[in-house]
Amino acid sequence: MARTSTYLNFPRQTEEAFLFYKSVFGGEFLGDGINRFGDIPMDDDDATHARRR
């Protein structure tokens, strides 16, 4: 069975949009559900770039 990973951004309304589409189409979010960029830990390369700024 085919599978896709979708990365969508709706400025300031992402969660609201996803919950709306879930209510319309049904189904469940897989894995951890909705993930936020701010919750993703930085890897070593990201931390190095952040310190240089």
Secondary structure, DSSP 8 states (H G I E B T S, - for coil): ----------TTTHHHHHHHHHHHH-----TTSS--GGGS---HHHHHHHHH-
